[in-house]
């Protein structure tokens, strides 16, 4: 006797790639809502983020991972471990690359790791809106010489082109089975974590090139009231000189970050928000095991 899950597919797909290749933008596009933060700076995503796409055909659980790169500190090593550790835990690996005929150091590192992987690998060429169609064939040929892929797909995370084709391709490699999450579930990330990431994104956008990537955001308090939700958060920076830049002249920069973050948080929570921001210095926090765990970068392996 057939039931609603007889022809239903459910499984896990990990998104990997070098920094700034568009993984978070693509994941947000595929699930239809912004969960992972994006910026034009590399290494925006620092944790493995699970998001869920549920359709009539089945359910895909996406793992968006930090960009694989040459680690310079403990945070970098943690991020690489998170990214590389997903290969054997999923049903299909999506390797996102750009449409260029050059294989850089980060791609070479990914190739060496993927050569040991038995999981089906789909090569996803992103940013196809930036090149002519005839320029894509040399890119495909170049990567096919390096690895065996079960599929090669092309997509534009920016415009949404070929979104449905990519989703259908992923479903081909998922097993039949019951869904892992309720159909209204979008992510495993706690709301506090998403709020902290929104604030960090707005800080990265506002600060542009003025402050290096070494900032974190900690939610100190988040309380829902009758009229608004009160959120107190601290932006953590590594150097004394960064504090003044983040705060800005007469507090202008911090106010800009707060205003931009509050607007998006209110849309996320569907509620009025009173957001208060502080700035603290924790020198070299990206090389401190204690502070990394304190700021949410936890290695659960024993």
Beta strands, then each sheet from edge to edge (+ up, - down):
strand 1: 9-16
strand 2: 49-54
strand 3: 58-64
strand 4: 92-98
strand 5: 120-126
strand 6: 151-154
strand 7: 216-224
strand 8: 229-237
strand 9: 273-281
sheet 1: 2+ 3- 1- 4- 5- 6-
sheet 2: 7+ 8- 9-
end
